Amino acid sequence: MQKKPYSLWKRRLNSGRFVYYVRFRLENGAWSTAKSSGQTKKTTAEAWAIEYLKSGQIVLKENIRFSDFADGFFDYDGPFIKSQLYRGKTIGRRHAENQNAEVKNHLTPVIGDLKLSKIDSEVIEELVIGMSAAGKASGTINHVLITLRTILQYAYKKKYIQHMPIIEMIPRKQKDRGILSVEEVKAFFAQEWADKRYYAFNLIAATTGMRMGEIRALQRKAVFDDYLDVSVSWEKGHGLKCTKTGRSRYIPIPKRTKTALEDVMLMTPFKEPEDFVFVGRKREAPLDTHIIQLNYYKALKGIGIDKEARQTRNITFHSWRHFFNSLLINSRVPIPKVQTITGHSTDRMTENYFHADEYSDVLKIAGEI
């Protein structure tokens, strides 16, 4: 007589009622963890078990720890990323590395020893509370939750867990990124600059929308007569990496920006194609981020924007990217072309960088910066 692929037994609830629980036989002959059928009669509980078997949601392997399953989950040559790329998803190497870092820094230390089947809504709530108590920003917490959800969804799909816990994002109050007005931009670049490198660095950001890491990574071979070839970024601890989206793009540059670049390239002693335009203390690395920021803040202070005003208005170096994006949109540049230049992957992301223009001369500003 063939054994049934499930077993039933009654469990008394706090209310005094009996409910049938079910265990399913796994491929290795062991039994799965108990799952409530919600039924009070044996016949209906058996019918529920049969239907559940038909649904194909019985786990293939249990008792796997989160750390064992999640370690290297987002490796670029791993099965998960490969499956996403095969389906046409756009995933940059940097993004994958960041998610692996979130697993290592935020998830494994807290839930690494738990079995996948034990990670429920209560565990996730405790994770959120702990991160919040540690002073983590809501955006950081949500990124970690998205990473966890991706891992558990894959575990559910591969039948390592029997159900997918609910993971809710926490409300995020994001302060709008401030940008300089047209007159402030004119004053910013009209100042006397003791070091041409920082003038050129800021001018590139203002007239191309390039990220700081992309400008730092700019090599002499990527500078052409009327455009820049942006295919890499410089990341702390990693060096040259692909851009944030993993895509290369060509960005047209105004004549004055090109002239400022040429001035910097003339003054540097390193002239090989692979050399950085903005070389740092050593030939092998570009200008230091901290020094770039200090010179940026100094220039802001020169036009009356001190530390307090800068923080109140939420103006950072990344504000140049918002500024440039706004110029393009206000100049009626088609959204697909804006995305091609700035490297945004979605319409929504481009809209997030848009700032309504209140200036009558905004359509001329690109040529007057």
Secondary structure as UniProt FT lines:
FT   STRAND          6..12
FT   TURN            14..15
FT   STRAND          18..25
FT   TURN            27..28
FT   STRAND          35..36
FT   HELIX           42..55
FT   HELIX           66..70
FT   TURN            71..74
FT   TURN            76..77
FT   HELIX           79..86
FT   TURN            87..88
FT   HELIX           93..102
FT   HELIX           103..107
FT   HELIX           108..111
FT   TURN            112..113
FT   HELIX           116..118
FT   HELIX           121..133
FT   TURN            134..135
FT   HELIX           138..157
FT   TURN            158..159
FT   HELIX           182..190
FT   HELIX           196..208
FT   HELIX           212..216
FT   HELIX           220..222
FT   STRAND          227..230
FT   STRAND          232..235
FT   TURN            236..238
FT   STRAND          239..242
FT   TURN            244..245
FT   STRAND          249..252
FT   HELIX           255..267
FT   TURN            273..274
FT   TURN            277..278
FT   TURN            283..284
FT   HELIX           289..302
FT   TURN            303..304
FT   HELIX           307..313
FT   TURN            317..318
FT   HELIX           319..330
FT   TURN            331..332
FT   HELIX           335..342
FT   HELIX           347..352
FT   TURN            360..361
FT   HELIX           362..367
//
